[in-house]
Amino acid sequence: MAGHGPATDWGEDKASDYKERLGIYLFIVYCVVYAAFVALNTFTPKLMGMIVFSGLNLAVVYGMGLIILAIIMGIIYNNMCTKAEDQMNK
């Protein structure tokens, strides 16, 4: 059984350094926001039970905010990387 090579030639990605740095920065931002969530839950658990929005407590609102933040950061990462690839890989 003979194998075959890649279906496409991807070549060099000149934007890879930019994409790596951007990914690391966004990861650090998310880690800081998540660490604050964990710290609040650890050191002031009663605060997380406080009703803040439409009958929902802070824990639920913050947790959903983390999920939404991850989605938004993913969209930002994709858009910025696409622009960088278009500019640098011409």
Phi, psi and omega in degrees: 000120181268139177270177177225163181280187180296150181290330179227159176262109184280328180070193181277138176260102183287347180264006186296323178296316178298315181295323178295312179299315180299316179299319179294316179298314180295323177297318180296317178301314181295320179298320179295315179296318179292321178298323176296320177299313180295318180297317177300316179294326183282312189264335179224066183296332179293328178298324181292342178274355181292133178285125184238335185205119171050042178080003179262142180277171184298324181299316181291315181296315179295316179298316177294325176298323177297319179295314180295319177300317180298319179294315180297317180294326176296319178294317178299314180301314181299314181295316181292322179291321178297316178298316180296319178297317180298321181284319189268339185257026180289000000 
